[in-house]
Amino acid sequence: MKTTPFTQFHIDLGAKMVPFAGYNMPIEYKGINEEHLCVRNGVGVFDVSHMGEFWAKGPNALSFLQYVTSNDLSLLSPGKVQYSCFPNGKGGIVDDLLVYCIDLECYLLVVNAANIQKDWDHLVAIAPQFGIIPGKDLYNASDEICQLAIQGPLALQVMQKICGEPVIDMEYYTFKKMNVAGIDQAIFSTTGYTGSGGCEVYVANEDGAKLWRAVFEAGVEFGICPIGLGARDTLRLEMGFCLYGNDIDDSTSPLEAGLGWITKFTDTKGEFIDKAVMLALKGEGLKRKLVGFEMIDRGIPRHGYEICNVDGQIIGTVTSGTMSPCLKNGIGMGYVLTTFSKPDTEIFISVRGKLLRSKVVKTPFYKK
């Protein structure tokens, strides 16, 4: 099992460690609810070094990435980040990812930990069509880079203390290469997976311990806390953010998942994998949609639970669910037949043989 440059810090802090995507990762320290609220109200730090990083470089990088991703990279300029996905050629999703535009011939792709090898193989198979040479123009740096996500409304105040440039007013989905904690050329970005603001910092593995110590020293006065993957999941679910393997996968289309906004059919986008399939799906109309729902009856929805209509007929499946630490109520997401996808539609979640009342709602569930 792999470790990150921060693994010993987690163990020393008493984290509950679990295997995740081949890594030994902290699921929680003091408890998911406490850690969740720390991020919502203050600042918390996640080790997300298990995520994958690929470099795509050279004069053909843009045309290659335009073909393998669903969003329009021509809209990106240096210093900007874009959320996108890899269509799989069968109407589904290989993975969702972030694309960082370093310059017009250099891009950093950040992919999900569990899909690193799958994504790499997918890209390598297509690369030769665009003159992209794996190992040269396309490079897997996943084992060389570590990442901390510092999240919460106080996160940028903490980080300003150790950054060489202004970061407080950075726009959402932007990044800078700068000195962070004395580490040159760190990538400092403001994307986030919690909905409470903050940043991510990418550095070489050998600089990881230095970064960790500096972040926590800077955050002492702000009550900074380490946060596990358990709270990361509840935080993202309160925002209605998709999790690959739960809410999206190789069998779900971006359009069904409500990701039409990252699926571009414009002239500047041009041809891309599954464009014809998605256009046809859009034209025919969707048979199912991913929706958010809140429990009316008391209960906690879980992944895999059946969603039913009032007569008990199955109309869908829960993909993600939890008891919201902020709302103190059960919330979830799931695919339902399109006729049941409008907000305020009553649906029922099958929990241990009982049909519990729920209703479709717009996400995010948590609103600041």
LUMVOLO-579847 format. One record per residue: residue in three letters; x, y, z of N, C-alpha, C, O, CB in turn. Coordinates in steps of 0.001 Angstrom, whole numbers, plus 500000, padded with zeros to 6 digits. Glycine has a CB too. Example, Ala and Ser with C-alpha at 12.3 -4.5 7.8 and 13.67 -1.06 7.14 Angstrom:
ALA513190494310507800512300495500507800513200496700507800514236496681508465511308495527509046 SER512850497750507080513670498940507140512900500030507870513409501138508039514084499402505725 
This chain:
MET500844498799500000500000500000500000500879501251500000501875501324500721499045500006501231 LYS500501502223499191501291503440499077501041504375500257500007504317500922500975504153497767 THR502021505230500488501880506280501489502089507623500812502545507685499670502885506083502662 THR501754508704501518502011510046501018503085510671501903503408510107502949500702510917501000 PRO503645511811501523504632512472502383504069512907503735504816513309504627505195513673501673 PHE502737512823503880502095513268505111501599512121505981501027512363507044500950514173504783 THR501805510876505556501245509723506261501665509667507723500832509408508591501661508448505570 GLN502925509903508007503382509816509393502751510909510249502490510692511433504910509913509458 PHE502503512081509665501806513133510406500412512657510831499985512883511964501698514417509547 HIS499709511991509900498364511491510201498408510479511355497609510540512289497736510842508942 ILE499345509568511261499461508527512293499800509152513643499223508780514665500539507486511901 ASP500730510094513645501127510750514903499970511523515528499914511687516746502307511696514659 LEU499034512004514681497885512755515176496713511853515578495659512329515998497429513740514124 GLY496923510552515438495901509602515867494776509380514884493684508967515276495329510048517132 ALA495023509648513609493970509473512605493593508005512454494426507114512622494419510039511253 LYS492336507771512138491886506436511750492273506249510289491757506944509414490326506250511969 MET493169505325510026493702505131508679492990503978507978492697502950508589495216504868508731 VAL492717504166506687492056503128505893492692503055504509493230504052504026490534503406505777 PRO492638501883503861493107501796502479492137502529501560490926502322501649493262500316502038 PHE492651503381500683491810504082499714492603504282498439493657504918498449491311505446500276 ALA492095503734497333492732503863496016494204503442496070495049504020495386492616505315495506 GLY494497502443496882495865501938496967496752502688497934497938502379498057496484501973495632 TYR496187503683498633496952504491499581496448504268501010495288503916501225496862505985499210 ASN497326504477501964496954504469503370496553505891503741497410506762503889498126503944504278 MET495233506127503893494724507489504025493933507673505321493371506712505846493847507839502828 PRO493888508913505842493106509188507054491624509386506730491267510230505908493655510431507769 ILE490773508604507383489335508774507169488760509797508141487822510521507808488604507431507323 GLU489334509855509358488909510858510328489934510954511450490742510051511664487512510519510896 TYR489875512079512160490745512326513313489908512390514591490013511510515446491549513642513124 LYS489078513428514723488254513605515922486798513240515695486010513195516640488342515031516400 GLY486440512981514457485059512670514125484614513452512905484972514619512746484142512967515306 ILE483843512819512050483458513428510777482662514714510987482935515716510327482641512441509947 ASN481694514706511883480871515905512080481698517088512562481547518200512057479754515620513076 GLU482568516856513533483397517939514069484327518493512993484509519705512882484217517444515275 GLU484912517596512205485819518027511145485061518763510043485552519756509505486565516824510560 HIS483888518285509716483027518929508713482747520384509116482904521299508307481688518141508550 LEU482335520586510361481986521929510835483214522819510955483113524037510802481276521847512181 CYS484367522230511227485607523004511261485872523652509909486283524810509838486791522111511662 VAL485635522898508832485847523438507487484771524470507135485082525515506563485850522300506447 ARG483526524189507469482449525128507150482639526473507861482312527522507307481095524523507533 ASN483166526438509085483221527647509901484613528250510061484741529403510472482674527352511238 GLY485651527488509744487013527968509981487974527551508902487932528076507789487513527476511299 VAL488849526601509221489831526134508244490306524734508604490616524439509758491026527103508166 GLY490355523890507596490837522525507768491742522131506617491704522738505546489667521549507880 VAL492558521110506845493558520688505861493367519218505494493323518344506359494982520918506405 PHE493256518971504203493124517619503669494412517210502955494993517997502208491917517528502706 ASP494844515993503189495899515390502372495213514759501170494500513765501309496748514322503188 VAL495426515333499990494840514768498773495953514384497782495807514514496566493851515782498120 SER497053513915498345498204513543497534497965512269496731498757511930495851499415513371498414 HIS496885511566497030496564510359496265496008510699494885495943509823494023495561509499497032 MET495610511931494658495119512334493341496210512185492297497396512229492623494610513781493370 GLY495813512008491037496782511824489961497055513108489208496175513959489081496299510771489004 GLU498263513248488711498672514423487930499374513992486647500367513265486683499599515336488764 PHE498848514448485519499464514200484218499828515539483580499080516512483680498509513382483291 TRP500985515575482924501360516743482122501112516446480650501460515369480166502850517130482359 ALA500517517385479942500375517302478486501043518548477908500662519674478228498848517194478041 LYS502040518332477056502835519455476573503037519395475066502809518365474432504180519484477273 GLY503471520523474506503831520581473098502783521240472233501687521546472702504092519216472591 PRO503114521465470952502210522177470039500899521453469760499927522075469329502906522423468746 ASN500862520131470003499638519368469742498821519089471000497788518422470946499987518064469077 ALA499296519606472131498619519308473401497178519800473405496282519086473856499380519937474565 LEU496945521010472910495602521568472938494637520760472083493543520434472543495626523005472470 SER495011520432470858494112519671469983493837518280470557492721517771470448494713519550468568 PHE494840517674471159494679516367471809493678516455472959492762515638473056496037515848472327 LEU493855517441473820492980517571474987491573518000474598490605517610475252493565518569475973 GLN491447518792473547490115519154473066489332517913472647488117517845472832490218520136471889 TYR490035516934472085489379515716471608489012514768472753487961514129472711490281514997470616 VAL489869514671473772489636513674474827488802514195475997488371513410476842490956513179475348 THR488567515516476058487744516069477137486450516651476575486331516881475371488522517152477916 SER485484516885477463484164517354477026484036518874477007483219519409476258483102516781477921 ASN484824519578477812484721521027477899485568521681476810486338521002476131485157521519479293 ASP485431522981476644486126523705475584487376524382476136487295525417476797485194524746474938 LEU488523523788475859489787524302476378490228525596475702491136526266476193490861523264476217 SER489605525956474590489965527221473946489550528407474825490011529530474621489302527328472552 LEU488680528145475799488236529198476716489251529456477828489158530448478551486890528825477325 LEU490224528545477954491219528664479021492373529559478606492831529514477464491746527289479413 SER492838530373479544494061531150479350495012530793480494494570530238481501493762532708479305 PRO496296531096480366497241530764481430496790531317482780496397532477482901498625531300481086 GLY496861530447483792496435530836485127494995530464485456494513530720486560496607532298485289 LYS494307529849484475492921529455484685492816527929484789493658527191484277492027529984483538 VAL491750527482485474491481526058485652490093525747485117489186526576485201491603525646487145 GLN489930524547484565488636524162484014488250522769484512489077521858484556488670524197482469 TYR486980522625484884486434521316485240485940520648483961485311521296483125485278521442486298 SER486222519357483807485856518665482584485710517176482874485810516742484022486905518911481474 CYS485471516397481812485462514943481966486010514295480699486064514912479635484029514424482272 PHE486412513040480844486847512232479710485670511372479254485334510417479956488084511345480085 PRO485020511655478114484006510740477583484671509411477206485826509386476782483281511369476345 ASN483935508313477363484570506998477177484343506358475816484787505234475585484078506068478219 GLY483657507054474906483421506478473582482170505635473511481817505127472447484589505652473173 LYS481488505481474650480261504684474708479132505464475368478121504889475771480507503376475466 GLY479310506775475477478297507615476098478463507811477586477672508519478209476975507048475842 GLY479491507188478176479735507308479610480966508148479913481479508850479041479888505937480227 ILE481433508073481144482525508915481621483679508059482136483498507236483034482030509864482725 VAL484855508258481568486051507583482063486418508144483436486748507399484359487234507749481068 ASP486353509469483551486693510147484798486322511619484661486164512123483549488209509978485142 ASP486184512309485793486117513767485751487460514303486236488186513610486949484928514320486627 LEU487788515519485856489143516022486103489172517536486109488211518199485719490113515489485053 LEU490302518069486562490617519487486446491732519648485431492667518847485390491022520095487820 VAL491631520695484604492669521015483621493234522392483960492506523384483988492102520981482153 TYR494544522438484215495249523686484514495994524127483265496773523358482701496231523514485719 CYS495764525351482832496487525890481676497722526644482171497626527778482641495565526831480822 ILE498874526000482060500144526652482428500488527680481351500764528844481640501309525596482591 ASP500463527216480110500516528094478942499843527339477810499355526229478022502003528508478569 LEU499802527910476615499013527310475538499618526034474962499030525397474089498836528303474440 GLU500800525668475460501398524393475067501774523547476276502612522651476175502626524634474206 CYS501155523829477415501454523071478629500237523048479544499744524095479963502669523673479366 TYR499755521839479851498568521666480684498825520614481756499510519618481522497352521270479824 LEU498263520855482935498307519885484024496905519315484206495941520059484388498832520538485351 LEU496801517993484155495522517318484360495532516672485742496449515919486070495256516251483244 VAL494525516962486546494416516369487876493218515424487870492078515842487667494267517473488987 VAL493501514136488096492488513094487954492260512383489286493026512553490235492903512080486871 ASN491201511592489339490851510892490564491808509753490879492299509059489989489450510363490466 ALA492058509582492170493053508610492629492778507190492142493689506494491695493111508615494134 ALA491513506764492228491175505389491869491267505135490367491249503984489930489784505062492353 ASN491365506212489572491333506069488113492664506391487430492716506482486204490266506959487550 ILE493727506561488195494987507010487598495429506097486464495691506574485360496079507080488657 GLN495516504800486712495984503886485670494990503798484516495384503773483350496226502497486255 LYS493706503752484845492649503699483829492709504927482925492650504799481702491261503597484496 ASP492825506119483518492897507361482748494149507394481883494105507778480714492873508575483684 TRP495270506983482480496539506986481746496455506082480523496857506474479428497693506536482659 ASP495936504879480709495814503938479593494895504502478511495169504347477320495279502578480089 HIS493816505150478918492874505756477973493565506830477127493391506872475909491674506364478728 LEU494342507689477771495021508768477055496149508245476168496335508709475043495573509782478044 VAL496886507290476680498005506720475914497512506057474632498191506101473606498776505700476769 ALA496337505444474691495793504773473507495428505757472403495465505407471224494571503959473886 ILE495077506983472777494635507987471806495771508917471377495749509452470269493494508807472389 ALA496748509107472240497815510087472023498493510020470653498706511067470042498845509915473070 PRO498845508821470140499554508760468848498797509398467688499414509858466728499845507332468504 GLN497472509431467764496677510043466696496967511537466559496709512140465518495187509827466957 PHE497511512124467638497782513568467652499279513868467736499682514995468024497059514227468827 GLY500085512857467484501527513061467542502045513283468945503135513823469132501907514220466691 ILE501268512868469938501660512999471342502426511749471758501926510634471605500415513219472258 ILE503629511927472281504471510801472666504388510578474178504864511416474943505937511043472232 PRO503786509452474632503742509155476070505154509055476648506047508453476050502971507842476327 GLY505333509654477815506649509686478433507424510934478082508420511263478728507433508480478031 LYS506957511639477041507606512883476630506581514028476633506627514908477492508253512726475218 ASP505659514004475663504625515045475585503510514796476609502836515730477043504031515103474161 LEU503328513543476983502333513143477974503071512406479074503687511367478834501201512251477342 TYR503007512951480290503854512426481363503043512233482641502321513135483067505043513371481624 ASN503163511060483246502457510741484481503341511098485676504307510397485979502058509238484519 ALA503000512188486340503795512666487479503133512353488816503490512942489836504024514166487364 SER502178511438488821501368511181490018502184510766491228501828511107492356500358510119489725 ASP503272510037491016504086509562492137505147510564492576505946510275493467504751508266491767 GLU505157511745491951506187512735492259505634513980492945506392514795493471506898513137490996 ILE504306514123492938503665515351493421502763515043494610502040514047494611502851516026492290 CYS502811515906495620501864515802496728500997517054496751501330518076496151502606515614498088 GLN499883516947497456498922518052497437498206518175498779497746517185499348497897517855496308 LEU498123519399499269497281519700500424496153520606499970496373521549499211498101520363501572 ALA494938520319500437493791521196500203493480521891501521493082521246502491492538520394499664 ILE493662523201501553493384524002502743492051524688502498491955525588501664494536525049503040 GLN491022524264503224489654524661502902488944525333504066489208525026505228488867523463502461 GLY488042526250503743487245526939504743487322528441504577488208528933503879487693526551506128 PRO486424529183505195486376530644505030487616531375505538487851532522505158485176531183505737 LEU488407530733506387489629531374506900490890530873506203491997531292506543489751531135508394 ALA490727529981505230491876529318504616492863530284503969494071530164504175491398528339503587 LEU492364531234503196493272532125502478493967533110503414495065533580503114492516532884501403 GLN493340533423504535494015534252505531495211533511506120496275534092506332493038534662506648 VAL495022532230506378496129531404506865497248531368505840498414531592506163495649529975507182 MET496878531083504606497885530862503572498614532145503175499768532091502749497240530249502354 GLN497953533295503309498623534544502967499876534749503807500817535406503362497674535720503151 LYS499899534202505000501045534353505899502293533663505363503409534026505734500706533799507269 ILE502112532660504483503273531894504010503421531935502489504207531179501918503162530448504469 CYS502660532825501831502735532925500367503513534166499944503445535212500591501324532955499756 GLY504243534030498859505071535124498368504334536136497532504907537161497163506183534585497583 GLU503052535876497215502237536796496429500858536913497067500489536069497884502122536320494953 PRO500088537944496711498732538084497251497838536917496814497838536531495645498114539420496800 VAL497083536364497757496186535253497433494763535477497928493843534785497493496725533973498020 ILE494573536433498829493268536643499465492155536856498438491051536337498601493333537840500407 ASP492446537618497380491411537974496410491489537167495112490945537585494090491505539440496091 MET492156536026495146492222535198493937490828534721493526490018534341494371493152533987494164 GLU490562534745492225489274534304491715489165532784491790490164532065491779489074534787490271 TYR487917532319491866487619530886491853488107530282490538487953530880489473486091530631492043 TYR488691529105490626489208528364489472490337529119488756490370529213487529488075528079488489 THR491250529648489559492487530227489028493653529649489824493458528999490852492469531804489108 PHE494875529896489330496057529421490048497250530314489744497266531063488767496373527960489675 LYS498250530208490616499527530891490423500652529923490766500507529062491634499616532184491296 LYS501773530080490072502994529396490489503781530398491315504122531476490828503835528863489255 MET504070530049492561504682531021493459505472530327494555505487529100494657503618531926494072 ASN506125531137495366506815530631496541505790530474497668505133531436498065507986531583496963 VAL505671529257498169504783528967499297505619528288500382506199527227500148503563528058498858 ALA505680528885501545506434528328502680507910528115502330508551527179502808505811526995503129 GLY508431529007501484509829528879501093510073527868499997511222527573499669510640528517502268 ILE509009527330499425509117526342498345508843527055497024507732527532496793508117525140498558 ASP509840527127496170509682527812494880508826527004493916508822525773493955511048528083494252 GLN508106527702493058507336527106491969506242526140492450505884525199491742508271526379491038 ALA505721526379493643504540525630494076503347526100493247503275527268492866504271525821495614 ILE502426525204492973501192525582492286500122525812493342499785524909494108500745524485491256 PHE499596527024493373498598527442494361497302527713493608497241528644492805499072528717495170 SER496269526919493852495027527068493087493828527243494004493872526896495184494813525860492180 THR492749527791493436491524528036494194490346527346493503489498527999492895491259529562494336 THR490310526039493605489170525294493048488311524799494203487257525379494465489650524092492152 GLY488716523773494883488005523331496078486892522351495802486268522370494741487449524499496788 TYR486650521476496797485645520417496679484723520440497894484025519467498182486321519029496537 THR484736521594498615483952521679499848482874522744499802481914522678500571484858521948501006 GLY483009523725498917482042524807498853482221525868499914481362526735500070480687524257498954 SER483326525817500651483564526810501702484791527673501433485304528329502340483721526119503036 GLY485259527674500195486420528477499853487713527801500264487711526784500958486323529835500498 GLY488816528384499825490114527829500174490989527612498960490796528236497916489942526536500910 CYS491950526722499107492944526542498057493527525136498102493271524354499017494059527583498190 GLU494320524849497075495107523628497006496543524019496690496778524971495945494537522635495936 VAL497499523296497249498908523566496978499573522277496532499521521259497222499623524156498228 TYR500208522341495347500931521208494790502429521471494896502917522513494458500515520952493317 VAL503151520522495479504613520626495555505212519253495308504499518250495301505073521191496938 ALA506527519206495103507225517939494964507177517179496288507139517790497357508687518165494513 ASN507179515860496218507092515043497422508116515427498478507812515440499671507261513598497066 GLU509332515741498038510391516044499000510136517333499775510765517575500805511716516141498287 ASP509217518157499283508882519404499983507619519282500832507193520250501462508708520528498980 GLY507027518099500847505752517910501529505798518210503016504952518948503519505286516517501332 ALA506766517657503726506844517853505175507009519331505518506413519818506479508008517041505765 LYS507809520039504743508024521470504963506720522232504802506412523124505591509084522018503994 LEU505957521878503778504670522536503535503707522264504689503071523191505192504055522055502201 TRP503594521021505107502677520654506191502969521464507452502066522054508045502779519148506496 ARG504223521487507850504590522186509088504289523683508992503813524290509951506080521971509401 ALA504571524273507824504347525708507657502864526049507688502467527042508298504961526190506349 VAL502043525230507034500599525472507002500015525412508412499238526283508802499896524446506089 PHE500388524390509170499810524242510504500348525280511484499638525695512400500082522847511035 GLU501576525694511299502110526766512143501379528075511863501039528816512785503627526938511911 ALA501141528355510574500438529585510196498984529573510651498388530629510865500501529784508689 GLY498414528379510798496997528289511123496646528161512585495468528086512933496435527166510430 VAL497652528135513455497389527950514885496384528969515410495437528603516106498688528050515678 GLU496582530242515084495702531296515614494289531217515045493370531841515577496292532664515316 PHE494112530456513971492802530328513333492105529014513704491019528724513202492951530423511819 GLY492727528225514580492123526960514986492158525898513909491241525083513811490716527186515401 ILE493199525897513105493312524956511989493317523513512477493866523209513536494580525237511184 CYS492693522613511688492614521200512052492871520318510827492542520700509704491234520876512668 PRO493456519147511043493551518178509944492192517533509726491460517282510684494630517093510241 ILE491854517267508482490528516737508138490684515460507315491532515388506425489692517793507354 GLY489864514456507615489933513184506905489019513107505702488256514031505419489606512076507834 LEU489108511990504999488317511809503783486826511657504074485998511885503192488813510598503023 GLY486475511271505311485059511158505655484347512493505551483274512585504955484900510601507055 ALA484944513534506133484338514871506063484434515447504665483577516229504255485008515818507058 ARG485458515073503934485557515531502536484328515076501753483813515808500908486857514992501863 ASP483863513862502042482705513336501332481423514036501760480597514368500909482581511841501563 THR481234514270503060480003514940503496479973516392503045478907516921502732479865514866505019 LEU481125517035503010481201518422502547480829518536501075480054519412500689482604518983502773 ARG481387517642500249481098517731498810479646517379498534479031517928497620482029516799498007 LEU479090516449499336477693516071499102476744517203499462475751517405498764477337514822499905 GLU477019517952500535476183519115500857476163520123499722475203520882499588476678519788502131 MET477209520142498902477256521065497764476680520453496488476535521144495480478686521505497514 GLY476355519176496526475842518514495329476906518222494299476595518076493116474782519346494709 PHE478174518131494726479266517823493806479315516315493561479179515519494490480623518333494366 CYS479511515938492308479561514523491949480849513866492431481913514484492457479429514358490443 LEU480723512599492810481875511773493166481965510632492165481012509872491987481761511229494632 TYR483126510517491507483276509438490529483227508084491245483825507898492305484609509592489736 GLY482504507157490641482320505845491238481012505742491987480509504643492217483459505530492160 ASN480454506888492374479139506940493004478116507572492063477184506912491605479205507725494325 ASP478308508855491785477317509638491040477573509646489537476649509850488749477299511058491551 ILE478794509431489145479153509331487724480107508159487543480889507829488435479801510661487204 ASP480027507539486374480925506416486067480834506106484576480314506908483800480564505148486921 ASP481332504960484186481356504595482769479968504359482176479819504274480957482190503360482584 SER478955504253483032477602503997482529476716505242482542475562505178482117476949502908483352 THR477237506375483023476431507596483113476954508638482135478166508822482018476440508158484554 SER476070509312481441476504510370480535476606511684481301475910511862482301475530510508479336 PRO477457512608480856477528513913481506476185514642481502475872515373482441478574514770480826 LEU475392514445480451474108515131480358473143514619481415472430515408482035473506514954478966 GLU473113513313481627472252512737482664472662513224484048471829513413484934472300511205482612 ALA473979513423484211474523513806485516474414515297485799474903515770486824475963513390485607 GLY473771516050484892473663517491485085474945518222484767475158519342485231473257517790486489 LEU475807517591483971477090518190483609477079518683482158478108518695481483478225517177483815 GLY475899519087481701475820519674480374476660520933480257477109521292479168474387519982480028 TRP476871521601481380477646522851481371479135522611481113479862523553480801477470523583482697 ILE479594521375481239480987521070480870481039520236479593482066519631479285481703520323482020 THR479937520203478855479869519450477605479527520435476497478369520825476342478812518284477684 LYS480534520838475726480373521944474789480277521448473339481066520615472894481538522924474932 PHE479300521978472631479087521613471225479380522797470304478829522875469206477643521120471010 THR480237523711470738480519524936469993481537524692468883482229523674468868481026526023470938 ASP481616525649467951482589525557466864484021525598467394484902524917466870482370526690465859 THR484249526397468434485612526485468983486020525179469655487209524868469726485714527644469989 LYS485060524420470144485359523118470745485693522105469670486672521369469791484179522621471590 GLY484898522060468629485153521126467546484771519696467910483899519466468748486607521182467153 GLU485433518748467271485115517332467453485705516819468760486818517190469134485639516501466268 PHE484957515963469453485487515306470647484807513956470815483771513694470204485279516188471911 ILE485385513113471632484855511769471845483405511840472319483084512578473251485718511000472867 ASP482542511075471676481122510969472024480298512204471692479165512323472160480990510682473473 LYS480831513122470902480042514305470556478729513913469886477671514428470248480846515232469637 ALA478788513009468913477573512600468195476602511894469122475391512100469040477925511685467017 VAL477136511059470008476282510327470955475552511298471877474358511148472135477120509331471788 MET476285512295472370475683513246473299474691514179472612473672514549473194476764514061473976 LEU474993514555471372474043515372470619472747514614470385471659515181470489474649515807469281 ALA472870513313470064471681512484469855470881512356471150469654512446471141472078511088469332 LEU471583512146472260470922512024473555470200513314473912469082513295474427471937511664474646 LYS470852514431473631470250515734473893469003515936473030467998516473473497471269516857473633 GLY469075515508471787467948515669470874466774514768471207465619515179471093468391515404469473 GLU467065513541471619466007512572471929465346512860473272464192512495473497466575511157471930 GLY466077513508474151465558513742475500466064512688476464466151511512476110464030513757475497 LEU466394513094477670466958512179478661465867511326479298464775511811479597467717512960479743 LYS466182510045479501465236509144480166465395509202481684464459508893482423465432507702479673 ARG466581509599482147466816509699483588467712510896483867468431511370482987467454508392484144 LYS467659511378485106468489512512485501468987512308486931468335511663487752467700513843485380 LEU470152512872487200470670512881488557470028514047489302470085515190488849472230512988488569 VAL469419513751490447468748514791491225469253514776492666469794513781493148467213514597491189 GLY469061515903493333469276515951494767467947515771495469466899516140494939469947517275495189 PHE467995515204496661466750515051497419467027515197498913468122514906499394466091513679497123 GLU466007515654499629466058515763501088465001514843501687463900514712501152465838517238501554 MET465346514212502798464406513329503463463317514159504166463598515187504782465144512416504477 ILE462089513689504057460973514235504830460786513383506083460716513901507197459659514276503978 ASP460706512071505881460694511150507014462116511024507556463089511274506844460126509753506602 ARG462219510638508812463530510502509428464231509249508880463672508153508912463403510433510976 GLY465439509422508388466204508302507845467423508801507104467497509969506720465338507451506920 ILE468368507917506906469603508272506209469683507482504912469766506254504954470851508000507099 PRO469661508144503767469798507430502494471240506998502286472167507706502679469330508312501318 ARG471429505853501677472767505338501420472910504911499960471927504610499282473075504159502354 HIS474154504894499497474465504464498130473852503086497863474028502153498645476002504429497900 GLY473142502981496759472563501710496357471109501508496765470458500587496273473371500618496917 TYR470580502359497665469180502219498057468274502521496865468594503366496028468847503157499245 GLU467143501823496798466196502038495712465374503305495952465019503627497086465270500823495562 ILE465084504007494873464178505157494903462871504713494239462883504141493149464807506422494169 CYS461756504981494900460458504484494415459437505608494287459622506707494810459919503402495354 ASN458355505302493579457226506231493550456263505856494675456545504948495457456502506206492156 VAL455145506539494757454208506329495850453637504909495862453195504425496904453081507334495759 ASP453645504244494707453127502879494615454185501822494881453914500624494806452529502651493260 GLY455412502285495198456480501335495486457229500845494261458094499975494361455922500171496203 GLN456897501403493107457619501013491893458985501697491863459099502879492184456799501376490621 ILE460002500960491481461358501490491468461519502472490310461246502135489158462391500346491361 ILE461962503680490623462156504712489606463605505196489541463940506065488735461235505887489880 GLY464456504633490389465853505052490382466636504461491523466160503573492230465946506542490433 THR467859504968491699468784504446492701469558505584493342469974506520492660469750503429492075 VAL469751505505494653470570506478495366472038506256495005472531505130495051470353506369496904 THR472722507325494649474145507231494336475017507720495482476108507192495697474456508023493084 SER474549508725496224475254509238497403474226509660498430473162510169498076476194510429497036 GLY474536509451499708473620509888500748474307509983502091475289509286502344472444508951500839 THR473787510853502962474371511031504288473394511792505172472358512272504712475728511776504205 MET473746511892506451473070512816507349473877514101507317475030514114507748472940512237508817 SER473298515174506818474020516432506662474387517024508024473498517301508829473179517433505857 PRO475677517223508297476080517825509573475574519250509757475357519683510889477577517817509686 CYS475381519986508664474899521364508769473381521447508812472822522232509579475416522183507608 LEU472714520646507999471258520713507908470555519817508919469356519966509157470819520342506523 LYS471312518871509522470748517930510495469597517125509891468598516844510553470263518681511740 ASN469763516765508625468724516020507925469380515119506891470497515377506442467699516978507256 GLY468672514056506517469186513169505491469113513818504122468088514386503747468421511861505491 ILE470212513731503375470252514268502018470890513233501103471590512331501564471035515616501966 GLY470646513367499811471262512423498899471113512850497452470464513846497134470671511058499092 MET471731512066496593471591512242495152471314510871494543471697509839495092472876512901494523 GLY470645510886493406470368509636492732469767509873491364469266510958491067469445508783493565 TYR469824508853490540469221508925489209467767508478489299467457507439489883470007508049488185 VAL466886509278488713465464508937488669464958509118487243465571509820486440464644509813489664 LEU463849508487486943463197508729485660462905510217485532462541510868486512461890507891485524 THR463061510749484344462959512198484128461640512784484627461605513928485080463120512509482658 THR460561512015484547459252512520484983459205512799486486458292513468486969458163511522484617 PHE460197512281487223460239512500488676461362513449489081461734513500490254460409511171489403 SER461903514199488129463117514975488396462870516449488757463819517165489077464006514913487198 LYS461632516906488711461373518317489000461444518577490509461032517733491305459992518737488446 PRO461968519748490903462013520098492326460634520012492983459620520354492376462578521505492501 ASP460618519554494219459426519375495048458628518121494706457594517861495322458539520573494917 THR459100517337493723458446516060493436458666515102494606459788514942495086458987515443492110 GLU457587514472495058457702513525496165458219512183495648457690511634494682456336513344496877 ILE459239511672496291459794510360495975459970509609497293459847510192498371461161510480495192 PHE460257508324497199460393507502498404461701506713498343462056506155497305459180506539498557 ILE462404506678499465463648505935499558463376504653500330462834504679501434464766506781500240 SER463760503536499734463547502246500380464683501985501364465822501740500964463454501104499328 VAL464358502041502664465348501840503716464927500642504562463957500707505317465502503118504597 ARG465670499555504422465392498319505169463920497905505063463272497572506055465773498498506643 GLY463426497939503842462074497469503581460978498494503788459815498214503498461800496319504428 LYS461322499684504287460336500734504488460508501840503459461632502209503120460441501302505898 LEU459399502368502964459448503483502022459361504794502806458325505113503388458294503383500970 LEU460464505547502813460528506803503547460346507969502590460966508021501528461863506928504306 ARG459481508910502982459164510052502132460365510976501983461137511189502918457977510824502699 SER460495511518500766461569512444500444461051513361499345459983513122498781462880511690500001 LYS461809514408499044461410515276497931462633515733497160463708515920497730460616516495498440 VAL462460515910495875463523516390494997463777517871495289462834518652495416463148516175493494 VAL465042518252495395465407519648495653466557520059494732467287519216494212465803519849497147 LYS466699521347494545467840521861493805469080521838494709468994522086495911467557523301493281 THR470198521544494116471464521628494862472119522974494563471848523564493518472428520444494488 PRO472973523470495456473507522800496632472493522711497761471596523546497879474740523514497114 PHE472653521675498596471800521540499760472156522622500788471286523236501406471937520125500376 TYR473460522829500945473956523818501921474180525142501223474883525212500216475273523335502600 LYS473596526161501745473774527511501180474341528408502268473825528444503386472418528092500624 LYS475390529124501942476075529963502925475146531052503453475552531856504293477332530595502309 
